[in-house]
Amino acid sequence: MPLLLPAPGLWLRHTHTLPLGPLLRLPLSATPCLLWLVLFSAGLQVPVRELGRVLRRPSALLAGLALHLAIPLLVIPLVAYLLHTSPESDGGSGLVTAMILIVVMPVAAGATVWTGKGDGDQPTMVGLVLASTLLSPLTTPVLIQLLSPLLSDGYADSLAASGHLTGGGFAFVGVVLPCAAGVLVRLALPSSWPRQVSGVVVPVALVGSLVLTYVNASGALGSCVAQPRPLLLGAALVVAALVCQLSFVLGRCAARLLRLDPPAASSLTLDCGMNNSSASAVLITAALPDKPHLLLPVLAYGLLQKTAANRAVRARPRKIAGQEPLATGSRIATHST
């Protein structure tokens, strides 16, 4: 759709002013507004007592964080090895750089929407989004430093320079505040209202997540239309699909090894496979402004992870013969909001 109808997406990418009077004008940007909508929906769906239970016995939360940080170290070296013999003059370093800047990002906010859509473990999922985002100013530079030796010198230097761009301000304003607002609104509502309100907000947030992908794609595909590179496009799709599939498979296997119940298993799988591709696109634009083609694998991953997430929330781990699936640490009650 961005190729056929990019104009609305390009218009939404720009900041617009909303007149509030003869002297006051409020600047508005669609991207942060859409992120706020998705995360507000996530906070609105969190039963506060269950979230407190997760924090008191955080086994599933800690396992999810550990896996999310381990995925880049497991997947990226394999991808770099496979691309080393590619016909690209940089030995595939460009595509590897793009994939690094995807997998080192925090858990995507959209994972909370998919968790709610599939009746997953929403408190753990929101905790993973918040924790991974708050820790990203520390974890992202470390992961980048560990993976930089896989790249050629030019890309390694650019990747190292991108580490300082991941500050904590975005984590607080863009993630913590909207989630907290959703939780506070839920607390303020009468006990019989959260289900009805969520029934309206959650579908709207899912649409907002898809619109956000369209807006990012509209801005990034311009250079590809101006200078078509079909081989690069094909390579970007293959690499993004490989990394996405490996991440989800590792998450699914870990959930089975840990014997998680279906809601927790779904959340852990999404935690491993879904990354904040919007933040990745921002970093690539800032760190490598002369290489807009590297946005292609980011866009491909953003679309592929939504398709994989749709499958993950419908899948249920099979029971072990003669046993019930067990949750790590404690069984977290399934909820629907």
Solvent accessible surface area in square Angstrom, and as a share of the most:
residue,aa,sasa,rsa
1,M,142,0.63
2,P,24,0.15
3,L,110,0.55
4,L,161,0.80
5,L,90,0.45
6,P,49,0.31
7,A,65,0.50
8,P,56,0.35
9,G,0,0.00
10,L,71,0.35
11,W,153,0.54
12,L,47,0.24
13,R,112,0.41
14,H,115,0.51
15,T,86,0.50
16,H,57,0.25
17,T,80,0.47
18,L,81,0.41
19,P,79,0.49
20,L,98,0.49
21,G,32,0.31
22,P,138,0.87
23,L,173,0.86
24,L,109,0.54
25,R,148,0.54
26,L,76,0.38
27,P,83,0.52
28,L,72,0.36
29,S,29,0.19
30,A,23,0.18
31,T,36,0.21
32,P,64,0.40
33,C,67,0.40
34,L,27,0.13
35,L,18,0.09
36,W,93,0.32
37,L,54,0.27
38,V,3,0.02
39,L,1,0.01
40,F,52,0.22
41,S,0,0.00
42,A,0,0.00
43,G,0,0.00
44,L,0,0.00
45,Q,5,0.02
46,V,0,0.00
47,P,20,0.13
48,V,57,0.33
49,R,205,0.75
50,E,21,0.09
51,L,32,0.16
52,G,20,0.19
53,R,94,0.34
54,V,4,0.02
55,L,111,0.55
56,R,171,0.62
57,R,139,0.51
58,P,43,0.27
59,S,36,0.23
60,A,10,0.08
61,L,15,0.08
62,L,107,0.53
63,A,22,0.17
64,G,0,0.00
65,L,22,0.11
66,A,63,0.49
67,L,39,0.20
68,H,9,0.04
69,L,58,0.29
70,A,35,0.27
71,I,4,0.02
72,P,0,0.00
73,L,73,0.36
74,L,106,0.53
75,V,3,0.01
76,I,0,0.00
77,P,50,0.32
78,L,79,0.39
79,V,1,0.01
80,A,12,0.10
81,Y,165,0.63
82,L,96,0.48
83,L,23,0.11
84,H,136,0.61
85,T,122,0.71
86,S,29,0.19
87,P,138,0.87
88,E,62,0.28
89,S,125,0.81
90,D,37,0.19
91,G,26,0.25
92,G,1,0.01
93,S,8,0.05
94,G,3,0.03
95,L,7,0.03
96,V,3,0.02
97,T,0,0.00
98,A,0,0.00
99,M,0,0.00
100,I,0,0.00
101,L,1,0.00
102,I,0,0.00
103,V,3,0.02
104,V,6,0.04
105,M,5,0.02
106,P,12,0.08
107,V,2,0.01
108,A,9,0.07
109,A,7,0.06
110,G,12,0.11
111,A,0,0.00
112,T,0,0.00
113,V,1,0.00
114,W,17,0.06
115,T,0,0.00
116,G,22,0.21
117,K,82,0.35
118,G,10,0.10
119,D,70,0.36
120,G,2,0.02
121,D,3,0.02
122,Q,2,0.01
123,P,0,0.00
124,T,4,0.03
125,M,0,0.00
126,V,3,0.01
127,G,8,0.08
128,L,1,0.01
129,V,1,0.01
130,L,41,0.20
131,A,22,0.17
132,S,8,0.05
133,T,6,0.04
134,L,96,0.48
135,L,71,0.35
136,S,11,0.07
137,P,40,0.25
138,L,127,0.63
139,T,27,0.16
140,T,0,0.00
141,P,47,0.29
142,V,84,0.48
143,L,11,0.05
144,I,4,0.02
145,Q,138,0.61
146,L,102,0.51
147,L,4,0.02
148,S,16,0.10
149,P,108,0.68
150,L,73,0.36
151,L,16,0.08
152,S,49,0.32
153,D,119,0.62
154,G,51,0.49
155,Y,21,0.08
156,A,20,0.15
157,D,99,0.51
158,S,27,0.18
159,L,1,0.01
160,A,64,0.49
161,A,53,0.41
162,S,0,0.00
163,G,6,0.06
164,H,144,0.64
165,L,78,0.39
166,T,26,0.15
167,G,46,0.44
168,G,42,0.41
169,G,51,0.49
170,F,105,0.44
171,A,4,0.03
172,F,107,0.45
173,V,83,0.48
174,G,8,0.07
175,V,6,0.03
176,V,33,0.19
177,L,67,0.33
178,P,0,0.00
179,C,3,0.02
180,A,41,0.32
181,A,32,0.24
182,G,0,0.00
183,V,26,0.15
184,L,113,0.56
185,V,56,0.32
186,R,44,0.16
187,L,107,0.53
188,A,86,0.67
189,L,37,0.18
190,P,69,0.43
191,S,117,0.76
192,S,75,0.48
193,W,136,0.48
194,P,15,0.09
195,R,147,0.54
196,Q,117,0.52
197,V,45,0.26
198,S,0,0.00
199,G,47,0.45
200,V,103,0.59
201,V,25,0.14
202,V,24,0.14
203,P,70,0.44
204,V,75,0.43
205,A,0,0.00
206,L,36,0.18
207,V,88,0.51
208,G,4,0.03
209,S,10,0.06
210,L,91,0.45
211,V,50,0.29
212,L,14,0.07
213,T,20,0.11
214,Y,32,0.12
215,V,0,0.00
216,N,24,0.12
217,A,7,0.05
218,S,5,0.03
219,G,29,0.28
220,A,10,0.08
221,L,31,0.15
222,G,43,0.42
223,S,43,0.28
224,C,29,0.17
225,V,95,0.54
226,A,80,0.62
227,Q,135,0.60
228,P,100,0.63
229,R,112,0.41
230,P,102,0.64
231,L,159,0.79
232,L,9,0.05
233,L,81,0.41
234,G,32,0.30
235,A,35,0.27
236,A,1,0.00
237,L,87,0.43
238,V,102,0.59
239,V,8,0.04
240,A,0,0.00
241,A,42,0.33
242,L,58,0.29
243,V,0,0.00
244,C,5,0.03
245,Q,80,0.36
246,L,48,0.24
247,S,0,0.00
248,F,1,0.00
249,V,51,0.29
250,L,59,0.29
251,G,0,0.00
252,R,66,0.24
253,C,63,0.38
254,A,13,0.10
255,A,3,0.02
256,R,112,0.41
257,L,152,0.76
258,L,69,0.34
259,R,98,0.36
260,L,6,0.03
261,D,4,0.02
262,P,42,0.26
263,P,11,0.07
264,A,5,0.04
265,A,4,0.03
266,S,6,0.04
267,S,0,0.00
268,L,5,0.03
269,T,6,0.04
270,L,0,0.00
271,D,0,0.00
272,C,1,0.01
273,G,0,0.00
274,M,2,0.01
275,N,2,0.01
276,N,16,0.08
277,S,19,0.12
278,S,20,0.13
279,A,23,0.18
280,S,0,0.00
281,A,17,0.13
282,V,103,0.59
283,L,9,0.05
284,I,1,0.01
285,T,80,0.46
286,A,58,0.45
287,A,23,0.18
288,L,9,0.04
289,P,96,0.60
290,D,104,0.54
291,K,54,0.23
292,P,55,0.35
293,H,41,0.18
294,L,2,0.01
295,L,20,0.10
296,L,12,0.06
297,P,0,0.00
298,V,2,0.01
299,L,19,0.10
300,A,7,0.06
301,Y,0,0.00
302,G,3,0.03
303,L,103,0.51
304,L,59,0.29
305,Q,4,0.02
306,K,25,0.11
307,T,76,0.44
308,A,5,0.04
309,A,0,0.00
310,N,50,0.26
311,R,125,0.45
312,A,4,0.03
313,V,6,0.03
314,R,157,0.57
315,A,48,0.38
316,R,106,0.39
317,P,28,0.18
318,R,192,0.70
319,K,134,0.57
320,I,74,0.38
321,A,100,0.77
322,G,90,0.87
323,Q,81,0.36
324,E,107,0.48
325,P,16,0.10
326,L,97,0.48
327,A,20,0.15
328,T,37,0.21
329,G,39,0.37
330,S,27,0.17
331,R,130,0.47
332,I,14,0.07
333,A,50,0.39
334,T,89,0.52
335,H,28,0.12
336,S,59,0.38
337,T,40,0.23
